[in-house]
Amino acid sequence: MDVLDGLTAEFSGVVKVDRGDETVFEKAYGLAHRGYGVENTVDTRFAIGSGTKGLTALAVVSLVVDGVLQLETSARQWLREDLPLVDDGVTVEQLLAHTSGIGDYYDEHGPEQEHPPRPPYELITTEDYVPVLGRPTQYPPGERFKYNNGAFAVLALIAERASGIPFADLVRTRVTEPAGMTDTAFLRSDELPARTATGYVSDTRTNVFSLPAVGTGDGGIYSTAPDFSAFWKALYAGEIVPAEWVSRMTAVVTADAGTTEGDGYGLGFWLPANGDTVMLEGYDAGVSFRSVHRPVDGLTHTVVSNTAEGAWPLTRWLSQYFLTKP
């Protein structure tokens, strides 16, 4: 796709387009590590920010399928005495749908954007997040939609306590392994392994002080473009949760979730306004990611970058080029 050349002149990341089992296009651009001149490859791992939320939602719903939780379960049941500012009426379903009204610990458009709520090295385990999650309620549970990172951090806490399994292990065993996502994991940002991109907030400054050392339910997992090709296939094959739950999670709960494109939202998944695709995306300091899937024909395009703005021009163009065609 030569037309991409004009959009990739300064792009650092990976673009991958599939239609079912056919790879239509895949290419890596730029550097995974600028100081050492390490180039990105198609299978380089990148942080995907809030793309993590879809995996969190699936881990939680898998516990619902097994009867460990219910969508109607009160958050208070598992928070116990912690986070007293969370309304006692908040349910698991409202947390999944961003309609809980709980106070958000990390406002992506506020002063926290490039600074975690505690020093990064103090945010390692799910329980480490408890001291930063208790914020005043914003509105009554179920009243309306407002995108909320804290809701998914609370979901990770609930899932971990209810299952007795560390959250990262829960996501691995219930989501990434069944999906064949062999390169997807919660990694420490200060000890990234080989074949993993460092995020950049300027030409030379990395994001190591801008994000928690280890992510949780709202963001921070690392993945690859090929892993998301595998993810969408496995999801719609019912290999992560049963097909009826996939349908429920990707059904519209909020028709207009306040995006400039008028996208809707389900339970952990964005639902673009075109009505025939499902999307996960993430944005953070040194992170941009979007993966869009059209179930009817298996068309998927994934763009992931180790800068905060890199993915957006490409993913918008891909949506216009591919998703306007039958």
C-alpha positions as CSV (number, residue, x, y, z in Angstrom):
1,M,0.0,0.0,0.0
2,D,2.2,2.8,-1.3
3,V,-0.3,5.4,-0.2
4,L,0.8,4.7,3.4
5,D,4.3,6.1,2.7
6,G,3.2,9.6,3.2
7,L,1.7,8.7,6.6
8,T,4.7,6.7,7.8
9,A,7.5,9.1,7.3
10,E,7.9,9.7,11.0
11,F,5.9,6.7,12.2
12,S,7.4,4.3,14.7
13,G,5.4,1.1,15.1
14,V,3.7,-1.7,13.3
15,V,0.8,-1.8,10.8
16,K,-1.0,-5.1,10.2
17,V,-4.1,-5.9,8.1
18,D,-5.7,-9.3,7.8
19,R,-8.8,-10.7,6.2
20,G,-9.6,-14.0,7.9
21,D,-6.4,-16.1,7.6
22,E,-5.0,-13.9,4.8
23,T,-2.4,-11.3,5.6
24,V,-3.2,-8.3,3.4
25,F,-0.4,-6.1,4.7
26,E,2.1,-6.0,7.5
27,K,5.1,-3.8,8.1
28,A,7.2,-2.4,10.9
29,Y,8.6,1.2,10.9
30,G,11.0,3.2,13.1
31,L,12.9,2.2,16.2
32,A,12.0,0.2,19.2
33,H,14.9,1.8,21.1
34,R,16.3,5.1,19.8
35,G,19.5,5.2,21.9
36,Y,20.7,1.8,20.6
37,G,19.2,2.1,17.2
38,V,17.1,-1.1,17.6
39,E,14.5,-1.4,14.8
40,N,10.9,-2.4,15.2
41,T,9.9,-5.7,13.7
42,V,6.4,-7.0,13.0
43,D,6.6,-9.1,16.2
44,T,7.9,-6.3,18.4
45,R,5.9,-6.0,21.7
46,F,4.4,-2.6,22.5
47,A,2.5,-1.3,25.4
48,I,-1.2,-1.0,24.4
49,G,-2.6,1.2,27.2
50,S,-6.3,0.9,27.5
51,G,-6.4,-1.8,24.9
52,T,-5.9,-3.9,28.1
53,K,-9.5,-3.1,29.1
54,G,-11.0,-5.6,26.6
55,L,-8.8,-8.3,28.1
56,T,-9.8,-7.3,31.6
57,A,-13.5,-7.5,30.6
58,L,-13.0,-11.0,29.2
59,A,-11.2,-12.2,32.4
60,V,-14.1,-10.8,34.5
61,V,-16.8,-12.3,32.2
62,S,-15.0,-15.6,32.3
63,L,-15.5,-15.6,36.1
64,V,-19.2,-14.8,35.5
65,V,-19.4,-17.8,33.1
66,D,-18.0,-19.9,35.9
67,G,-20.3,-18.6,38.5
68,V,-17.6,-16.9,40.6
69,L,-19.1,-13.5,39.9
70,Q,-22.3,-12.1,38.4
71,L,-22.9,-9.0,36.4
72,E,-25.1,-7.9,39.3
73,T,-22.5,-8.5,41.9
74,S,-21.9,-5.5,44.1
75,A,-18.4,-4.2,44.0
76,R,-18.7,-3.7,47.8
77,Q,-18.9,-7.5,48.3
78,W,-15.2,-7.8,47.3
79,L,-13.9,-4.3,48.2
80,R,-15.1,-5.0,51.8
81,E,-13.8,-2.0,53.9
82,D,-11.6,-0.7,51.2
83,L,-12.5,2.3,48.9
84,P,-15.4,3.6,51.1
85,L,-16.1,6.3,48.6
86,V,-17.3,3.8,46.0
87,D,-21.1,3.7,46.2
88,D,-22.5,0.5,47.7
89,G,-24.8,0.2,44.7
90,V,-22.1,-0.1,42.1
91,T,-22.1,-3.4,40.2
92,V,-19.6,-5.3,38.1
93,E,-21.7,-4.6,35.0
94,Q,-21.7,-0.8,35.6
95,L,-17.9,-0.9,36.0
96,L,-17.6,-2.8,32.7
97,A,-19.8,-0.3,31.0
98,H,-18.2,2.9,32.4
99,T,-21.5,3.8,34.0
100,S,-20.5,3.3,37.7
101,G,-20.0,6.9,38.5
102,I,-17.0,6.2,40.8
103,G,-14.2,8.7,41.0
104,D,-11.5,8.2,38.5
105,Y,-7.9,8.0,39.8
106,Y,-6.3,8.7,36.4
107,D,-7.9,11.3,34.2
108,E,-6.3,11.0,30.7
109,H,-7.2,14.7,30.0
110,G,-6.1,16.1,33.4
111,P,-2.8,16.8,35.1
112,E,-2.2,13.0,35.7
113,Q,-1.8,12.4,31.9
114,E,2.0,12.0,32.1
115,H,2.3,11.2,35.8
116,P,1.1,8.1,37.7
117,P,-0.8,8.8,40.9
118,R,2.1,7.3,42.9
119,P,5.8,6.8,42.0
120,P,5.9,4.1,39.3
121,Y,8.0,1.8,41.4
122,E,5.2,1.7,44.0
123,L,2.6,0.3,41.6
124,I,3.5,-3.3,41.0
125,T,0.7,-5.5,42.2
126,T,-3.1,-5.1,42.0
127,E,-3.3,-4.4,45.7
128,D,-0.7,-1.6,45.3
129,Y,-3.4,0.4,43.5
130,V,-5.9,0.4,46.4
131,P,-4.5,3.6,48.1
132,V,-5.0,5.6,44.9
133,L,-8.4,4.4,43.8
134,G,-10.6,5.9,46.5
135,R,-12.0,9.1,44.9
136,P,-15.3,10.9,45.4
137,T,-18.3,9.6,43.5
138,Q,-19.0,11.6,40.3
139,Y,-22.7,10.6,39.8
140,P,-25.2,8.0,40.9
141,P,-24.5,4.4,39.7
142,G,-26.0,3.7,36.3
143,E,-27.0,7.3,35.6
144,R,-24.8,7.9,32.5
145,F,-21.6,6.9,30.7
146,K,-18.2,8.5,31.6
147,Y,-15.0,6.8,30.5
148,N,-13.3,5.7,33.7
149,N,-9.8,4.1,34.1
150,G,-10.5,3.6,37.8
151,A,-13.4,1.4,37.1
152,F,-11.2,-1.2,35.4
153,A,-8.6,-1.0,38.1
154,V,-11.4,-1.8,40.5
155,L,-12.5,-4.7,38.3
156,A,-9.0,-6.1,38.4
157,L,-9.1,-5.9,42.2
158,I,-12.5,-7.6,42.4
159,A,-11.4,-10.4,39.9
160,E,-8.3,-11.1,41.8
161,R,-10.0,-11.2,45.2
162,A,-12.9,-13.3,43.9
163,S,-10.8,-15.8,42.1
164,G,-7.8,-15.9,44.5
165,I,-5.5,-15.7,41.5
166,P,-3.1,-12.8,40.8
167,F,-4.7,-10.6,38.1
168,A,-1.9,-10.9,35.6
169,D,-2.1,-14.7,35.9
170,L,-5.9,-14.6,35.6
171,V,-5.6,-12.7,32.3
172,R,-2.9,-15.1,31.0
173,T,-4.8,-18.3,31.8
174,R,-8.3,-17.1,30.9
175,V,-7.6,-14.8,28.0
176,T,-4.2,-14.7,26.3
177,E,-3.4,-18.4,26.4
178,P,-6.8,-19.5,25.0
179,A,-6.5,-16.8,22.4
180,G,-3.0,-17.9,21.3
181,M,-1.5,-14.5,22.3
182,T,1.9,-15.8,23.0
183,D,3.6,-12.4,23.2
184,T,1.1,-10.7,25.4
185,A,1.9,-10.1,29.1
186,F,2.1,-7.5,31.9
187,L,5.8,-6.6,31.8
188,R,7.8,-4.3,34.1
189,S,8.5,-1.1,32.3
190,D,11.9,-0.8,33.9
191,E,13.1,-4.2,32.8
192,L,11.7,-4.8,29.4
193,P,12.9,-8.0,27.7
194,A,14.2,-8.3,24.1
195,R,11.9,-7.6,21.2
196,T,10.0,-5.0,23.2
197,A,9.6,-1.3,22.3
198,T,10.4,1.5,24.7
199,G,7.8,4.3,24.7
200,Y,8.9,7.8,24.0
201,V,7.4,11.1,25.2
202,S,9.9,13.2,23.3
203,D,12.7,12.6,20.8
204,T,14.9,11.1,23.5
205,R,12.9,10.9,26.7
206,T,11.3,7.6,27.5
207,N,8.0,7.1,29.4
208,V,9.5,5.0,32.2
209,F,8.6,7.7,34.8
210,S,5.2,8.4,33.2
211,L,3.4,5.2,33.8
212,P,3.1,2.5,36.6
213,A,6.0,0.0,36.6
214,V,3.4,-2.8,36.1
215,G,-0.1,-2.1,34.7
216,T,-3.4,-3.4,36.0
217,G,-7.0,-3.8,34.7
218,D,-7.2,-0.4,33.0
219,G,-3.9,-0.5,31.0
220,G,-0.3,-1.5,30.8
221,I,-0.2,-4.9,29.1
222,Y,2.3,-5.4,26.2
223,S,1.3,-7.1,23.0
224,T,2.0,-7.4,19.3
225,A,0.0,-6.8,16.1
226,P,0.0,-10.5,15.2
227,D,-1.3,-11.4,18.7
228,F,-4.3,-9.2,18.0
229,S,-5.0,-11.0,14.7
230,A,-5.1,-14.2,16.8
231,F,-7.2,-12.5,19.5
232,W,-10.1,-11.5,17.3
233,K,-10.2,-15.0,15.6
234,A,-10.3,-16.7,19.0
235,L,-12.8,-14.3,20.5
236,Y,-15.4,-14.8,17.7
237,A,-14.7,-18.6,17.7
238,G,-15.9,-18.7,21.3
239,E,-12.4,-19.8,22.6
240,I,-12.2,-17.2,25.3
241,V,-15.8,-16.9,26.5
242,P,-18.9,-18.5,25.0
243,A,-20.3,-16.9,21.8
244,E,-23.4,-15.7,23.6
245,W,-21.2,-13.7,26.0
246,V,-19.2,-12.3,23.1
247,S,-22.5,-11.0,21.7
248,R,-23.5,-9.5,25.0
249,M,-20.2,-7.8,25.5
250,T,-20.2,-6.3,22.0
251,A,-23.8,-5.2,22.1
252,V,-24.4,-1.4,22.5
253,V,-24.9,-0.3,26.2
254,T,-24.2,3.4,25.4
255,A,-25.1,4.4,21.9
256,D,-23.0,7.6,21.9
257,A,-20.1,7.5,24.3
258,G,-18.9,11.0,23.6
259,T,-16.2,10.4,21.0
260,T,-15.8,12.7,18.1
261,E,-16.9,9.9,15.8
262,G,-20.0,9.1,17.8
263,D,-18.8,5.6,18.8
264,G,-20.8,3.5,21.2
265,Y,-19.6,1.2,24.0
266,G,-20.5,-2.2,25.2
267,L,-18.9,-4.1,28.1
268,G,-15.1,-3.5,27.6
269,F,-15.3,-2.9,23.9
270,W,-15.8,0.2,21.7
271,L,-18.4,-0.1,19.0
272,P,-17.7,2.3,16.1
273,A,-20.6,4.3,14.7
274,N,-20.5,2.4,11.4
275,G,-22.3,-0.4,13.3
276,D,-20.4,-3.4,11.9
277,T,-17.0,-3.3,13.7
278,V,-15.6,-3.8,17.2
279,M,-12.6,-1.9,18.5
280,L,-10.0,-1.8,21.2
281,E,-7.7,1.2,21.6
282,G,-5.2,2.7,24.0
283,Y,-3.5,6.0,24.4
284,D,-1.0,7.0,27.0
285,A,2.4,8.7,27.4
286,G,4.5,7.0,24.7
287,V,1.7,4.6,23.7
288,S,-0.9,4.6,21.0
289,F,-2.8,1.5,19.8
290,R,-6.0,0.6,17.9
291,S,-7.2,-2.7,16.6
292,V,-10.5,-2.8,14.6
293,H,-12.3,-6.0,13.6
294,R,-15.2,-6.6,11.3
295,P,-16.8,-10.0,12.3
296,V,-18.8,-10.5,9.1
297,D,-15.7,-11.1,7.0
298,G,-12.8,-11.3,9.5
299,L,-11.2,-8.0,8.3
300,T,-8.9,-6.7,11.0
301,H,-6.5,-3.8,11.1
302,T,-4.1,-3.1,14.0
303,V,-1.8,-0.2,14.4
304,V,0.5,0.1,17.4
305,S,3.1,2.7,18.1
306,N,5.7,3.7,20.8
307,T,4.6,7.3,20.7
308,A,1.4,8.8,22.0
309,E,0.2,10.2,18.6
310,G,1.8,7.8,16.1
311,A,-1.1,5.4,15.5
312,W,-3.9,7.8,14.8
313,P,-3.3,9.0,11.3
314,L,-2.7,5.5,10.1
315,T,-5.7,3.8,11.8
316,R,-8.0,6.5,10.6
317,W,-6.9,6.1,7.0
318,L,-7.2,2.3,7.3
319,S,-10.7,2.6,8.5
320,Q,-11.7,4.8,5.6
321,Y,-9.9,2.7,3.1
322,F,-11.1,-0.8,4.2
323,L,-14.2,-0.4,6.2
324,T,-16.1,1.7,3.7
325,K,-15.9,-1.2,1.3
326,P,-18.1,-4.3,1.5
